[in-house]
């Protein structure tokens, strides 16, 4: 329905007032068609309902690729500022981005509904390295675990065994 609505809205050309339309329409639009800069486009995409596009849908992957290009991300390291602009698109990042970005993506990744197996492995690698604000698992406290609550199912026995009782 949204795809059909977008066709109707753009029938007479690309509107200049995208902010007056539902944010979910942006999921089916290219940032080059947006009347504004691309980082503003992705800031607005962040507000759209991510459930409109199923996980691993080609449109989600395309949005992620366009966002990384727009933000000038070369390589696999994502800054905190770029992660903020990406919003829920962070959940689409592959393991190489998670590993390269270290702990800087953890806050944003904690908002993801689920993880792919390779993302889980990358999160375990980052957390077990100890190179995060949480430190090594052997130094974690109950407070740390509450901060990491979203990641507890991902931790695995090798990390859980290191956490002090």
C-alpha positions in Angstrom: 0.0 0.0 0.0 2.8 2.4 0.9 4.6 1.6 -2.4 1.3 2.4 -4.3 0.8 5.6 -2.3 4.4 6.7 -3.1 3.7 6.2 -6.8 0.6 8.4 -6.5 2.4 11.1 -4.5 5.2 11.2 -7.0 3.0 11.1 -10.1 3.4 14.8 -10.8 7.1 14.8 -9.8 8.9 14.6 -6.5 7.2 16.8 -3.8 9.3 19.3 -1.9 7.3 18.9 1.4 8.1 15.3 2.4 7.8 16.2 6.0 4.0 16.4 5.6 3.8 12.7 4.5 4.0 9.6 6.7 7.6 8.8 7.5 7.0 5.2 6.3 6.8 6.4 2.7 10.5 7.2 2.9 11.3 3.5 3.1 10.4 3.2 -0.5 12.1 6.3 -1.7 15.7 6.9 -2.8 17.6 9.6 -0.9 18.4 11.2 -4.2 14.6 11.9 -4.6 14.4 13.6 -1.3 14.2 17.4 -1.3 16.9 18.0 1.2 20.3 16.5 2.1 20.7 12.8 2.4 21.6 12.8 6.1 18.3 14.5 6.8 16.6 11.8 4.7 18.1 9.1 6.9 17.3 11.0 10.1 13.7 10.9 8.9 13.9 7.2 7.9 15.0 6.5 11.5 11.6 7.7 12.6 9.8 5.3 10.2 8.3 2.0 11.4 11.1 -0.5 10.7 8.6 -3.4 10.8 7.1 -2.2 7.4 10.1 -3.8 5.8 10.9 -7.4 6.9 14.3 -8.2 8.2 16.8 -8.7 5.4 14.4 -7.4 2.8 16.2 -6.0 -0.3 14.8 -2.5 0.4 16.4 -2.5 3.9 19.7 -3.6 2.5 19.5 -0.9 -0.2 18.6 1.7 2.4 21.7 0.7 4.4 24.0 0.8 1.4 22.7 4.3 0.5 23.0 5.5 4.1 26.6 4.4 4.3 27.4 6.1 1.0 25.5 9.3 2.1 27.4 9.4 5.4 30.7 8.9 3.6 31.5 5.7 5.5 34.5 4.1 3.9 35.7 0.9 5.4 33.7 -0.8 8.2 34.0 1.5 11.1 30.8 3.4 12.1 31.1 6.5 14.4 28.6 7.1 17.2 27.3 10.1 15.2 26.7 8.0 12.1 25.2 5.2 14.2 22.7 7.8 15.6 21.7 8.9 12.1 21.4 5.2 10.9 19.0 4.5 13.8 17.4 1.1 13.3 19.4 0.5 10.1 22.3 -0.3 12.5 20.5 -3.6 13.0 21.3 -4.5 9.4 25.0 -4.0 9.8 27.2 -7.1 9.2 29.6 -8.6 11.6 32.6 -6.8 10.1 31.0 -3.4 11.0 30.2 -4.6 14.5 33.7 -5.8 15.1 35.4 -2.8 13.6 33.3 -0.3 15.5 33.9 -2.1 18.8 31.8 -0.9 21.7 30.6 2.3 20.0 27.7 0.4 18.4 26.5 -1.5 21.5 24.0 1.1 22.6 22.4 1.2 19.2 22.5 -2.5 18.7 20.7 -3.0 22.0 17.6 -1.6 20.4 17.5 -4.4 17.7 14.7 -6.9 18.1 16.9 -9.9 17.1 20.3 -10.7 15.7 21.6 -12.9 12.9 24.1 -15.6 14.1 27.1 -13.7 12.6 26.0 -10.5 14.4 25.7 -12.4 17.7 29.3 -13.8 17.2 30.6 -10.3 16.5 28.9 -8.9 19.6 30.4 -11.7 21.7 33.8 -10.9 20.2 33.4 -7.2 21.1 32.2 -7.8 24.6 34.8 -10.5 25.4 37.6 -8.3 24.2 37.2 -6.0 27.2 37.7 -3.0 25.0 34.4 -1.5 25.8 33.2 0.9 28.5 32.1 -2.2 30.4 35.6 -3.7 30.6 36.4 -7.4 30.6 33.7 -9.8 31.6 35.7 -10.7 34.7 35.1 -7.2 36.0 31.4 -7.0 35.3 28.9 -6.4 38.1 25.2 -6.7 38.5 24.9 -3.1 37.3 26.9 -4.0 34.2 24.6 -7.0 33.5 21.6 -4.8 33.8 23.2 -2.4 31.3 23.9 -5.3 29.0 20.5 -7.0 29.6 19.6 -7.1 25.9 22.8 -9.0 25.1 22.5 -11.6 27.8 21.0 -14.2 25.4 23.9 -13.5 23.1 26.8 -13.9 25.6 27.3 -17.6 25.5 29.0 -19.9 28.1 32.6 -18.7 27.5 31.7 -15.1 28.6 29.1 -16.1 31.2 31.7 -18.3 33.0 34.0 -15.2 33.4 31.5 -13.0 35.1 31.9 -12.9 38.9 29.1 -14.3 41.0 
